[in-house]
Amino acid sequence: MKSTDQNSRRSFLRKGLGIAAVAGSVTALQAFQQDSVEETGEMVKLLSPEGEIVEIDKAYLKPIPEVHVTPDAAREGIPGRRFVMVIDLAQCKNLRKCHDACEKMHHCGPDNEFLKVLKMQDNKLATPFWQPTMCFHCDEPPCVKVCPVDATYKRTDGIVLIDTDRCIGCRFCMVACPYSARTFDWSEPDQTEEVKHQHYSPETSVPAKMGTVSKCDFCPDMVRQGEMPHCVTACPNGVFYFGDENEDAVSNGSETVRLSELLRDRAGYRYMEDMGTRPRVYYLPPVNRAFPFEDDEFTKQNGSKS
């Protein structure tokens, strides 16, 4: 009797599992076959949402969305070049001409500044100074490493760009950037109809798109024409030097100097270099300043000191 009972139970369980498997396969099949399509007769094996391997007609497969491919020229960079920028803090008076030119040419709004002029102070006893700050186009960019769709990328010429046609707005790059150099278009950018219908290129960052990340791009469209970035040409005090590290030469528009000598003789440094990002933007310390520091709040607290 005992053996007969056990065999009966096993038989019952096998039948039950068989029925459950069939029911599961039917459910899995229905998960794929919800649309009314004309079947081809060609069967493919798929894994269902319930973990079942099922065979369905190929007609039920949905096409993979087309992935935007960044143009080769915009992704590869200018051959043989390694662009670099040097900012002379001793010459900056916070005229914001660089900021205004950048905002105008990239059609940025006040909430999406590519270039900021920050008030910096080394310690309480030191006089503050103005520091233009933008994307540093790092040679070890953490933003590139975390982008899941390859929308932000590093070029052979040193420039880091964003292809907003690929950007999905996850903002991982913004979190990864230690310099807070990136902005996000939360709403539809305020652009003219003419700008909205311009041909988009990662080298111009125009037109901007809602739900994507943007930043300073080093104006590669200008560089391709043999011209300087807009911030360099707009500054009347020669604060910005831009050039090619391979040629060991940089220029602020009025003078051209050797990059290596400029950094060596003026004690050039890179902002937050201990982060290991290897920025391509260098700073010259604010010593022997051309202008006194001017700021309403600082003047109230310290009188006319500079």
Buried (B, 14 or more C-beta within 10 A) or exposed (E): EEEEEEEEEEEEEEEEEEEEEEEBBEBBBEBBBEEEEEEEEEEEEBEBEEEBEBEBBEEBEEEEEEEEEBEEEBBEBBEEBBBBBBBBBBBBBBBBBBBBBBBEBBBBBEEBBBBBBEEBEEEEEEBBBBBBBBBBBBBEBBBBEBBEEEBBBBBEBBBBBBBBBBBEBBBBBBEBBBBEBBBBBEEEBEBEEEEBEEEBBBBBBBBBBEBBBBBBBBBBBBBEEEEBBBBBBBBEBBBBBBBBBBEBBBBBBEEEBBBEEBBEEBEBEBBEEEBEBEBBBBBBBBEEBEBEBEEEEBBEEEEEEE
